[in-house]
């Protein structure tokens, strides 16, 4: 390319690579191909108390039910707090005549 009759060369800007680089390769294809039967079994296992709430959430997350940015530990804690608060709503208040004599 010529500009004003003289050759023009594009400016070369050096690129400095990062000190560390990495590549994540997805390899958990088993989680994606598991069918509804496996999800039902996972739910039944949780309902039977054989796995923790956090493990259940992590497995569902692994299977793509929940987004990858969900923190299973924080979610399990939030559910626990909600459960306690919901229980408080069903307990009778003092002075309502439902106390034991």
Biopython code that builds the backbone (N, CA, C, O; Angstrom):
import numpy as np
from Bio.PDB.StructureBuilder import StructureBuilder

atoms = [
    (1, "UNK", "N", (0.857, -1.160, 0.000)),
    (1, "UNK", "CA", (0.000, 0.000, 0.000)),
    (1, "UNK", "C", (0.911, 1.233, 0.000)),
    (1, "UNK", "O", (1.886, 1.302, 0.748)),
    (2, "UNK", "N", (0.581, 2.176, -0.832)),
    (2, "UNK", "CA", (1.370, 3.401, -0.943)),
    (2, "UNK", "C", (0.567, 4.591, -0.451)),
    (2, "UNK", "O", (-0.615, 4.727, -0.767)),
    (3, "UNK", "N", (1.211, 5.447, 0.322)),
    (3, "UNK", "CA", (0.619, 6.702, 0.762)),
    (3, "UNK", "C", (1.591, 7.801, 0.343)),
    (3, "UNK", "O", (2.768, 7.773, 0.701)),
    (4, "UNK", "N", (1.082, 8.776, -0.426)),
    (4, "UNK", "CA", (1.917, 9.864, -0.960)),
    (4, "UNK", "C", (3.137, 9.318, -1.695)),
    (4, "UNK", "O", (4.231, 9.874, -1.602)),
    (5, "UNK", "N", (2.939, 8.237, -2.418)),
    (5, "UNK", "CA", (4.010, 7.692, -3.226)),
    (5, "UNK", "C", (5.037, 6.895, -2.450)),
    (5, "UNK", "O", (6.001, 6.397, -3.032)),
    (6, "UNK", "N", (4.854, 6.768, -1.173)),
    (6, "UNK", "CA", (5.815, 5.993, -0.386)),
    (6, "UNK", "C", (5.123, 4.754, 0.172)),
    (6, "UNK", "O", (3.926, 4.782, 0.460)),
    (7, "UNK", "N", (5.874, 3.673, 0.321)),
    (7, "UNK", "CA", (5.252, 2.473, 0.879)),
    (7, "UNK", "C", (4.841, 2.692, 2.339)),
    (7, "UNK", "O", (5.541, 3.341, 3.117)),
    (8, "UNK", "N", (3.718, 2.142, 2.667)),
    (8, "UNK", "CA", (3.217, 2.243, 4.052)),
    (8, "UNK", "C", (3.066, 0.839, 4.613)),
    (8, "UNK", "O", (2.450, -0.033, 4.000)),
    (9, "UNK", "N", (3.636, 0.643, 5.774)),
    (9, "UNK", "CA", (3.538, -0.657, 6.418)),
    (9, "UNK", "C", (2.721, -0.502, 7.698)),
    (9, "UNK", "O", (2.907, 0.460, 8.443)),
    (10, "UNK", "N", (1.836, -1.427, 7.948)),
    (10, "UNK", "CA", (1.039, -1.321, 9.176)),
    (10, "UNK", "C", (1.949, -1.366, 10.412)),
    (10, "UNK", "O", (2.995, -2.015, 10.420)),
    (11, "UNK", "N", (1.517, -0.665, 11.433)),
    (11, "UNK", "CA", (2.272, -0.656, 12.679)),
    (11, "UNK", "C", (2.060, -1.980, 13.390)),
    (11, "UNK", "O", (0.933, -2.454, 13.530)),
    (12, "UNK", "N", (3.136, -2.554, 13.825)),
    (12, "UNK", "CA", (3.060, -3.819, 14.544)),
    (12, "UNK", "C", (3.142, -3.507, 16.034)),
    (12, "UNK", "O", (4.087, -2.880, 16.511)),
    (13, "UNK", "N", (2.134, -3.960, 16.741)),
    (13, "UNK", "CA", (2.092, -3.767, 18.188)),
    (13, "UNK", "C", (2.385, -5.115, 18.831)),
    (13, "UNK", "O", (1.656, -6.083, 18.611)),
    (14, "UNK", "N", (3.443, -5.182, 19.619)),
    (14, "UNK", "CA", (3.749, -6.470, 20.242)),
    (14, "UNK", "C", (2.680, -6.854, 21.268)),
    (14, "UNK", "O", (2.147, -6.007, 21.985)),
    (15, "UNK", "N", (2.393, -8.116, 21.314)),
    (15, "UNK", "CA", (1.411, -8.645, 22.266)),
    (15, "UNK", "C", (2.174, -9.430, 23.321)),
    (15, "UNK", "O", (2.965, -10.321, 23.011)),
    (16, "UNK", "N", (1.921, -9.082, 24.558)),
    (16, "UNK", "CA", (2.561, -9.796, 25.661)),
    (16, "UNK", "C", (1.591, -10.861, 26.169)),
    (16, "UNK", "O", (0.503, -10.537, 26.646)),
    (17, "UNK", "N", (1.981, -12.114, 26.067)),
    (17, "UNK", "CA", (1.077, -13.173, 26.542)),
    (17, "UNK", "C", (1.010, -13.176, 28.069)),
    (17, "UNK", "O", (1.954, -12.749, 28.733)),
    (18, "UNK", "N", (-0.080, -13.646, 28.617)),
    (18, "UNK", "CA", (-0.175, -13.741, 30.072)),
    (18, "UNK", "C", (0.860, -14.733, 30.610)),
    (18, "UNK", "O", (1.334, -15.613, 29.891)),
    (19, "UNK", "N", (1.195, -14.569, 31.880)),
    (19, "UNK", "CA", (2.195, -15.454, 32.480)),
    (19, "UNK", "C", (1.709, -16.901, 32.540)),
    (19, "UNK", "O", (2.478, -17.842, 32.343)),
    (20, "UNK", "N", (0.424, -17.053, 32.814)),
    (20, "UNK", "CA", (-0.135, -18.403, 32.842)),
    (20, "UNK", "C", (-1.360, -18.448, 31.940)),
    (20, "UNK", "O", (-2.138, -17.498, 31.865)),
    (21, "UNK", "N", (-1.501, -19.533, 31.287)),
    (21, "UNK", "CA", (-2.671, -19.729, 30.429)),
    (21, "UNK", "C", (-3.229, -21.104, 30.753)),
    (21, "UNK", "O", (-2.501, -22.001, 31.177)),
    (22, "UNK", "N", (-4.503, -21.254, 30.552)),
    (22, "UNK", "CA", (-5.119, -22.535, 30.808)),
    (22, "UNK", "C", (-6.295, -22.770, 29.889)),
    (22, "UNK", "O", (-6.873, -21.842, 29.324)),
    (23, "UNK", "N", (-6.624, -24.021, 29.758)),
    (23, "UNK", "CA", (-7.765, -24.428, 28.943)),
    (23, "UNK", "C", (-8.576, -25.410, 29.765)),
    (23, "UNK", "O", (-8.030, -26.368, 30.314)),
    (24, "UNK", "N", (-9.868, -25.177, 29.852)),
    (24, "UNK", "CA", (-10.760, -26.110, 30.528)),
    (24, "UNK", "C", (-11.436, -26.967, 29.470)),
    (24, "UNK", "O", (-12.041, -26.450, 28.531)),
    (25, "UNK", "N", (-11.331, -28.251, 29.626)),
    (25, "UNK", "CA", (-11.963, -29.184, 28.693)),
    (25, "UNK", "C", (-13.073, -29.911, 29.438)),
    (25, "UNK", "O", (-12.818, -30.613, 30.416)),
    (26, "UNK", "N", (-14.308, -29.738, 28.970)),
    (26, "UNK", "CA", (-15.449, -30.384, 29.613)),
    (26, "UNK", "C", (-15.386, -31.881, 29.338)),
    (26, "UNK", "O", (-15.254, -32.301, 28.188)),
    (27, "UNK", "N", (-15.477, -32.674, 30.381)),
    (27, "UNK", "CA", (-15.383, -34.118, 30.203)),
    (27, "UNK", "C", (-16.457, -34.888, 30.972)),
    (27, "UNK", "O", (-16.439, -36.119, 30.985)),
    (28, "UNK", "N", (-17.379, -34.193, 31.604)),
    (28, "UNK", "CA", (-18.393, -34.866, 32.424)),
    (28, "UNK", "C", (-19.646, -35.138, 31.590)),
    (28, "UNK", "O", (-20.739, -34.701, 31.949)),
    (29, "UNK", "N", (-19.489, -35.851, 30.489)),
    (29, "UNK", "CA", (-20.603, -36.099, 29.591)),
    (29, "UNK", "C", (-21.644, -37.025, 30.197)),
    (29, "UNK", "O", (-22.805, -37.010, 29.786)),
    (30, "UNK", "N", (-21.246, -37.818, 31.157)),
    (30, "UNK", "CA", (-22.179, -38.721, 31.830)),
    (30, "UNK", "C", (-23.315, -37.942, 32.479)),
    (30, "UNK", "O", (-24.466, -38.378, 32.451)),
    (31, "UNK", "N", (-22.997, -36.798, 33.058)),
    (31, "UNK", "CA", (-24.014, -35.983, 33.716)),
    (31, "UNK", "C", (-25.040, -35.470, 32.725)),
    (31, "UNK", "O", (-26.208, -35.293, 33.074)),
    (32, "UNK", "N", (-24.618, -35.230, 31.492)),
    (32, "UNK", "CA", (-25.544, -34.703, 30.492)),
    (32, "UNK", "C", (-26.453, -35.770, 29.897)),
    (32, "UNK", "O", (-27.563, -35.464, 29.463)),
    (33, "UNK", "N", (-25.999, -37.007, 29.872)),
    (33, "UNK", "CA", (-26.805, -38.042, 29.221)),
    (33, "UNK", "C", (-27.685, -38.812, 30.193)),
    (33, "UNK", "O", (-28.487, -39.646, 29.773)),
    (34, "UNK", "N", (-27.548, -38.547, 31.470)),
    (34, "UNK", "CA", (-28.381, -39.242, 32.456)),
    (34, "UNK", "C", (-29.834, -38.820, 32.253)),
    (34, "UNK", "O", (-30.128, -37.639, 32.068)),
    (35, "UNK", "N", (-30.704, -39.763, 32.289)),
    (35, "UNK", "CA", (-32.108, -39.488, 32.016)),
    (35, "UNK", "C", (-32.903, -39.105, 33.248)),
    (35, "UNK", "O", (-32.355, -38.922, 34.335)),
    (36, "UNK", "N", (-34.210, -38.989, 33.054)),
    (36, "UNK", "CA", (-35.114, -38.628, 34.142)),
    (36, "UNK", "C", (-35.121, -39.672, 35.251)),
    (36, "UNK", "O", (-35.351, -39.340, 36.413)),
    (37, "UNK", "N", (-34.873, -40.927, 34.902)),
    (37, "UNK", "CA", (-34.841, -41.982, 35.911)),
    (37, "UNK", "C", (-33.758, -41.710, 36.940)),
    (37, "UNK", "O", (-33.978, -41.878, 38.140)),
    (38, "UNK", "N", (-32.590, -41.291, 36.473)),
    (38, "UNK", "CA", (-31.494, -40.987, 37.385)),
    (38, "UNK", "C", (-31.810, -39.772, 38.247)),
    (38, "UNK", "O", (-31.458, -39.737, 39.426)),
    (39, "UNK", "N", (-32.467, -38.782, 37.667)),
    (39, "UNK", "CA", (-32.848, -37.600, 38.445)),
    (39, "UNK", "C", (-33.884, -37.970, 39.504)),
    (39, "UNK", "O", (-33.856, -37.454, 40.622)),
    (40, "UNK", "N", (-34.787, -38.859, 39.143)),
    (40, "UNK", "CA", (-35.802, -39.316, 40.099)),
    (40, "UNK", "C", (-35.138, -40.106, 41.231)),
    (40, "UNK", "O", (-35.501, -39.953, 42.397)),
    (41, "UNK", "N", (-34.177, -40.939, 40.883)),
    (41, "UNK", "CA", (-33.444, -41.699, 41.888)),
    (41, "UNK", "C", (-32.678, -40.759, 42.812)),
    (41, "UNK", "O", (-32.636, -40.980, 44.023)),
    (42, "UNK", "N", (-32.080, -39.730, 42.262)),
    (42, "UNK", "CA", (-31.362, -38.744, 43.064)),
    (42, "UNK", "C", (-32.310, -38.048, 44.033)),
    (42, "UNK", "O", (-31.975, -37.861, 45.203)),
    (43, "UNK", "N", (-33.488, -37.665, 43.554)),
    (43, "UNK", "CA", (-34.476, -37.017, 44.416)),
    (43, "UNK", "C", (-34.925, -37.969, 45.528)),
    (43, "UNK", "O", (-35.021, -37.564, 46.686)),
    (44, "UNK", "N", (-35.196, -39.213, 45.187)),
    (44, "UNK", "CA", (-35.622, -40.188, 46.207)),
    (44, "UNK", "C", (-34.520, -40.421, 47.237)),
    (44, "UNK", "O", (-34.796, -40.586, 48.425)),
    (45, "UNK", "N", (-33.284, -40.434, 46.778)),
    (45, "UNK", "CA", (-32.157, -40.608, 47.694)),
    (45, "UNK", "C", (-32.090, -39.438, 48.657)),
    (45, "UNK", "O", (-31.828, -39.627, 49.845)),
    (46, "UNK", "N", (-32.323, -38.237, 48.161)),
    (46, "UNK", "CA", (-32.332, -37.051, 49.032)),
    (46, "UNK", "C", (-33.494, -37.118, 50.014)),
    (46, "UNK", "O", (-33.319, -36.860, 51.204)),
    (47, "UNK", "N", (-34.678, -37.462, 49.521)),
    (47, "UNK", "CA", (-35.859, -37.525, 50.384)),
    (47, "UNK", "C", (-35.704, -38.581, 51.475)),
    (47, "UNK", "O", (-36.254, -38.431, 52.566)),
    (48, "UNK", "N", (-34.962, -39.643, 51.188)),
    (48, "UNK", "CA", (-34.721, -40.689, 52.179)),
    (48, "UNK", "C", (-33.633, -40.295, 53.169)),
    (48, "UNK", "O", (-33.375, -41.015, 54.133)),
    (49, "UNK", "N", (-32.999, -39.156, 52.933)),
    (49, "UNK", "CA", (-31.959, -38.690, 53.840)),
    (49, "UNK", "C", (-30.623, -39.387, 53.657)),
    (49, "UNK", "O", (-29.771, -39.342, 54.544)),
    (50, "UNK", "N", (-30.435, -40.028, 52.519)),
    (50, "UNK", "CA", (-29.192, -40.754, 52.269)),
    (50, "UNK", "C", (-28.070, -39.853, 51.754)),
    (50, "UNK", "O", (-26.901, -40.232, 51.809)),
    (51, "UNK", "N", (-28.417, -38.660, 51.253)),
    (51, "UNK", "CA", (-27.416, -37.675, 50.845)),
    (51, "UNK", "C", (-27.828, -36.321, 51.417)),
    (51, "UNK", "O", (-29.000, -36.094, 51.717)),
    (52, "UNK", "N", (-26.869, -35.439, 51.561)),
    (52, "UNK", "CA", (-27.164, -34.121, 52.118)),
    (52, "UNK", "C", (-27.837, -33.235, 51.081)),
    (52, "UNK", "O", (-27.805, -33.513, 49.882)),
    (53, "UNK", "N", (-28.443, -32.169, 51.567)),
    (53, "UNK", "CA", (-29.073, -31.181, 50.690)),
    (53, "UNK", "C", (-28.029, -30.585, 49.747)),
    (53, "UNK", "O", (-28.280, -30.395, 48.557)),
    (54, "UNK", "N", (-26.859, -30.297, 50.303)),
    (54, "UNK", "CA", (-25.792, -29.714, 49.480)),
    (54, "UNK", "C", (-25.357, -30.660, 48.370)),
    (54, "UNK", "O", (-25.174, -30.230, 47.231)),
    (55, "UNK", "N", (-25.188, -31.950, 48.686)),
    (55, "UNK", "CA", (-24.796, -32.932, 47.664)),
    (55, "UNK", "C", (-25.861, -33.022, 46.578)),
    (55, "UNK", "O", (-25.543, -33.098, 45.391)),
    (56, "UNK", "N", (-27.125, -33.013, 46.989)),
    (56, "UNK", "CA", (-28.226, -33.053, 46.025)),
    (56, "UNK", "C", (-28.147, -31.858, 45.075)),
    (56, "UNK", "O", (-28.266, -32.012, 43.860)),
    (57, "UNK", "N", (-27.944, -30.664, 45.641)),
    (57, "UNK", "CA", (-27.864, -29.462, 44.815)),
    (57, "UNK", "C", (-26.662, -29.511, 43.869)),
    (57, "UNK", "O", (-26.760, -29.112, 42.709)),
    (58, "UNK", "N", (-25.534, -30.001, 44.371)),
    (58, "UNK", "CA", (-24.339, -30.108, 43.518)),
    (58, "UNK", "C", (-24.566, -31.096, 42.361)),
    (58, "UNK", "O", (-24.146, -30.846, 41.231)),
    (59, "UNK", "N", (-25.228, -32.208, 42.653)),
    (59, "UNK", "CA", (-25.496, -33.191, 41.600)),
    (59, "UNK", "C", (-26.476, -32.642, 40.567)),
    (59, "UNK", "O", (-26.314, -32.872, 39.368)),
    (60, "UNK", "N", (-27.479, -31.927, 41.027)),
    (60, "UNK", "CA", (-28.417, -31.310, 40.086)),
    (60, "UNK", "C", (-27.713, -30.230, 39.258)),
    (60, "UNK", "O", (-27.985, -30.075, 38.067)),
    (61, "UNK", "N", (-26.825, -29.503, 39.886)),
    (61, "UNK", "CA", (-26.043, -28.486, 39.173)),
    (61, "UNK", "C", (-25.154, -29.156, 38.119)),
    (61, "UNK", "O", (-25.042, -28.677, 36.991)),
    (62, "UNK", "N", (-24.541, -30.245, 38.497)),
    (62, "UNK", "CA", (-23.679, -31.002, 37.583)),
    (62, "UNK", "C", (-24.454, -31.488, 36.362)),
    (62, "UNK", "O", (-23.911, -31.571, 35.260)),
    (63, "UNK", "N", (-25.719, -31.806, 36.570)),
    (63, "UNK", "CA", (-26.558, -32.292, 35.477)),
    (63, "UNK", "C", (-27.195, -31.170, 34.665)),
    (63, "UNK", "O", (-27.964, -31.430, 33.740)),
    (64, "UNK", "N", (-26.877, -29.923, 35.008)),
    (64, "UNK", "CA", (-27.374, -28.792, 34.231)),
    (64, "UNK", "C", (-28.720, -28.266, 34.679)),
    (64, "UNK", "O", (-29.289, -27.404, 34.009)),
    (65, "UNK", "N", (-29.253, -28.758, 35.800)),
    (65, "UNK", "CA", (-30.538, -28.273, 36.304)),
    (65, "UNK", "C", (-30.376, -26.854, 36.844)),
    (65, "UNK", "O", (-31.237, -25.999, 36.640)),
    (66, "UNK", "N", (-29.264, -26.617, 37.534)),
    (66, "UNK", "CA", (-28.968, -25.295, 38.085)),
    (66, "UNK", "C", (-27.750, -24.719, 37.375)),
    (66, "UNK", "O", (-26.912, -25.461, 36.863)),
    (67, "UNK", "N", (-27.656, -23.401, 37.349)),
    (67, "UNK", "CA", (-26.541, -22.749, 36.663)),
    (67, "UNK", "C", (-25.229, -23.014, 37.392)),
    (67, "UNK", "O", (-25.210, -23.326, 38.582)),
    (68, "UNK", "N", (-24.148, -22.884, 36.658)),
    (68, "UNK", "CA", (-22.827, -23.167, 37.220)),
    (68, "UNK", "C", (-22.401, -22.135, 38.260)),
    (68, "UNK", "O", (-21.515, -22.407, 39.070)),
    (69, "UNK", "N", (-23.019, -20.961, 38.248)),
    (69, "UNK", "CA", (-22.618, -19.932, 39.220)),
    (69, "UNK", "C", (-23.354, -20.058, 40.553)),
    (69, "UNK", "O", (-23.118, -19.264, 41.463)),
    (70, "UNK", "N", (-24.239, -21.041, 40.679)),
    (70, "UNK", "CA", (-24.918, -21.252, 41.950)),
    (70, "UNK", "C", (-23.936, -21.864, 42.947)),
    (70, "UNK", "O", (-23.210, -22.804, 42.622)),
    (71, "UNK", "N", (-23.924, -21.322, 44.156)),
    (71, "UNK", "CA", (-23.087, -21.865, 45.225)),
    (71, "UNK", "C", (-23.963, -22.817, 46.037)),
    (71, "UNK", "O", (-24.836, -22.384, 46.789)),
    (72, "UNK", "N", (-23.723, -24.105, 45.877)),
    (72, "UNK", "CA", (-24.569, -25.121, 46.516)),
    (72, "UNK", "C", (-24.541, -25.000, 48.032)),
    (72, "UNK", "O", (-25.566, -25.201, 48.684)),
    (73, "UNK", "N", (-23.395, -24.677, 48.599)),
    (73, "UNK", "CA", (-23.286, -24.544, 50.050)),
    (73, "UNK", "C", (-24.131, -23.375, 50.547)),
    (73, "UNK", "O", (-24.855, -23.512, 51.533)),
    (74, "UNK", "N", (-24.046, -22.234, 49.878)),
    (74, "UNK", "CA", (-24.844, -21.066, 50.261)),
    (74, "UNK", "C", (-26.339, -21.337, 50.067)),
    (74, "UNK", "O", (-27.164, -20.924, 50.881)),
    (75, "UNK", "N", (-26.666, -22.021, 49.004)),
    (75, "UNK", "CA", (-28.071, -22.344, 48.728)),
    (75, "UNK", "C", (-28.632, -23.258, 49.814)),
    (75, "UNK", "O", (-29.759, -23.064, 50.269)),
    (76, "UNK", "N", (-27.849, -24.252, 50.230)),
    (76, "UNK", "CA", (-28.282, -25.171, 51.280)),
    (76, "UNK", "C", (-28.506, -24.414, 52.595)),
    (76, "UNK", "O", (-29.467, -24.685, 53.315)),
    (77, "UNK", "N", (-27.617, -23.470, 52.901)),
    (77, "UNK", "CA", (-27.779, -22.662, 54.116)),
    (77, "UNK", "C", (-29.046, -21.808, 54.037)),
    (77, "UNK", "O", (-29.781, -21.690, 55.018)),
    (78, "UNK", "N", (-29.299, -21.218, 52.876)),
    (78, "UNK", "CA", (-30.487, -20.376, 52.696)),
    (78, "UNK", "C", (-31.769, -21.189, 52.854)),
    (78, "UNK", "O", (-32.744, -20.710, 53.433)),
    (79, "UNK", "N", (-31.769, -22.405, 52.345)),
    (79, "UNK", "CA", (-32.941, -23.278, 52.483)),
    (79, "UNK", "C", (-33.171, -23.612, 53.949)),
    (79, "UNK", "O", (-34.313, -23.650, 54.407)),
    (80, "UNK", "N", (-32.099, -23.852, 54.682)),
    (80, "UNK", "CA", (-32.207, -24.160, 56.114)),
    (80, "UNK", "C", (-32.843, -22.982, 56.859)),
    (80, "UNK", "O", (-33.725, -23.174, 57.696)),
    (81, "UNK", "N", (-32.396, -21.786, 56.555)),
    (81, "UNK", "CA", (-32.955, -20.587, 57.200)),
    (81, "UNK", "C", (-34.434, -20.429, 56.848)),
    (81, "UNK", "O", (-35.254, -20.134, 57.717)),
    (82, "UNK", "N", (-34.772, -20.628, 55.572)),
    (82, "UNK", "CA", (-36.177, -20.544, 55.158)),
    (82, "UNK", "C", (-37.021, -21.580, 55.883)),
    (82, "UNK", "O", (-38.141, -21.284, 56.302)),
    (83, "UNK", "N", (-36.500, -22.783, 56.034)),
    (83, "UNK", "CA", (-37.247, -23.852, 56.703)),
    (83, "UNK", "C", (-37.552, -23.485, 58.147)),
    (83, "UNK", "O", (-38.668, -23.693, 58.622)),
    (84, "UNK", "N", (-36.566, -22.942, 58.840)),
    (84, "UNK", "CA", (-36.763, -22.527, 60.235)),
    (84, "UNK", "C", (-37.792, -21.409, 60.306)),
    (84, "UNK", "O", (-38.671, -21.433, 61.167)),
    (85, "UNK", "N", (-37.696, -20.436, 59.419)),
    (85, "UNK", "CA", (-38.650, -19.326, 59.415)),
    (85, "UNK", "C", (-40.060, -19.799, 59.074)),
    (85, "UNK", "O", (-41.032, -19.323, 59.661)),
    (86, "UNK", "N", (-40.179, -20.725, 58.139)),
    (86, "UNK", "CA", (-41.495, -21.272, 57.799)),
    (86, "UNK", "C", (-42.096, -22.024, 58.977)),
    (86, "UNK", "O", (-43.299, -21.937, 59.221)),
    (87, "UNK", "N", (-41.272, -22.757, 59.703)),
    (87, "UNK", "CA", (-41.744, -23.499, 60.870)),
    (87, "UNK", "C", (-42.262, -22.536, 61.936)),
    (87, "UNK", "O", (-43.269, -22.812, 62.589)),
    (88, "UNK", "N", (-41.589, -21.429, 62.109)),
    (88, "UNK", "CA", (-42.021, -20.436, 63.092)),
    (88, "UNK", "C", (-43.410, -19.895, 62.760)),
    (88, "UNK", "O", (-44.174, -19.551, 63.661)),
    (89, "UNK", "N", (-43.735, -19.821, 61.481)),
    (89, "UNK", "CA", (-45.049, -19.326, 61.068)),
    (89, "UNK", "C", (-46.180, -20.285, 61.446)),
    (89, "UNK", "O", (-47.328, -19.862, 61.581)),
    (90, "UNK", "N", (-45.867, -21.567, 61.618)),
    (90, "UNK", "CA", (-46.888, -22.547, 61.944)),
    (90, "UNK", "C", (-47.019, -22.815, 63.440)),
    (90, "UNK", "O", (-47.998, -23.412, 63.887)),
    (91, "UNK", "N", (-46.043, -22.376, 64.197)),
    (91, "UNK", "CA", (-46.116, -22.592, 65.639)),
    (91, "UNK", "C", (-47.077, -21.592, 66.263)),
    (91, "UNK", "O", (-47.083, -20.422, 65.880)),
    (92, "UNK", "N", (-47.877, -22.028, 67.202)),
    (92, "UNK", "CA", (-48.804, -21.090, 67.851)),
    (92, "UNK", "C", (-48.026, -20.094, 68.716)),
    (92, "UNK", "O", (-46.995, -20.422, 69.303)),
    (93, "UNK", "N", (-48.547, -18.890, 68.774)),
    (93, "UNK", "CA", (-47.939, -17.873, 69.616)),
    (93, "UNK", "C", (-48.342, -18.089, 71.061)),
    (93, "UNK", "O", (-49.384, -18.685, 71.335)),
    (94, "UNK", "N", (-47.536, -17.614, 71.973)),
    (94, "UNK", "CA", (-47.851, -17.725, 73.378)),
    (94, "UNK", "C", (-49.079, -16.865, 73.673)),
    (94, "UNK", "O", (-49.264, -15.799, 73.085)),
    (95, "UNK", "N", (-49.916, -17.350, 74.597)),
    (95, "UNK", "CA", (-51.101, -16.597, 74.993)),
    (95, "UNK", "C", (-52.306, -16.821, 74.116)),
    (95, "UNK", "O", (-53.296, -16.100, 74.238)),
    (96, "UNK", "N", (-52.251, -17.822, 73.212)),
    (96, "UNK", "CA", (-53.385, -18.064, 72.324)),
    (96, "UNK", "C", (-54.279, -19.183, 72.835)),
    (96, "UNK", "O", (-55.248, -19.561, 72.176)),
    (97, "UNK", "N", (-53.948, -19.720, 74.028)),
    (97, "UNK", "CA", (-54.779, -20.764, 74.590)),
    (97, "UNK", "C", (-54.405, -22.149, 74.136)),
    (97, "UNK", "O", (-55.119, -23.110, 74.425)),
    (98, "UNK", "N", (-53.289, -22.277, 73.422)),
    (98, "UNK", "CA", (-52.893, -23.593, 72.952)),
    (98, "UNK", "C", (-51.722, -24.167, 73.760)),
    (98, "UNK", "O", (-51.200, -25.231, 73.426)),
    (99, "UNK", "N", (-51.317, -23.474, 74.808)),
    (99, "UNK", "CA", (-50.211, -23.977, 75.624)),
    (99, "UNK", "C", (-50.687, -25.164, 76.442)),
    (99, "UNK", "O", (-51.873, -25.345, 76.715)),
    (100, "UNK", "N", (-49.689, -25.969, 76.821)),
    (100, "UNK", "CA", (-50.026, -27.099, 77.676)),
    (100, "UNK", "C", (-50.335, -26.589, 79.089)),
    (100, "UNK", "O", (-49.742, -25.612, 79.547)),
    (101, "UNK", "N", (-51.254, -27.248, 79.761)),
    (101, "UNK", "CA", (-51.624, -26.853, 81.118)),
    (101, "UNK", "C", (-50.773, -27.546, 82.135)),
    (101, "UNK", "O", (-50.947, -27.331, 83.334)),
]
sb = StructureBuilder()
sb.init_structure("model")
sb.init_model(0)
sb.init_chain("A")
sb.init_seg("    ")
for serial, (resi, resn, name, xyz) in enumerate(atoms, 1):
    if name == "N":
        sb.init_residue(resn, " ", resi, " ")
    sb.init_atom(name, np.array(xyz, "f"), 0.0, 1.0, " ", f" {name:<3s}", serial, name[0])
structure = sb.get_structure()
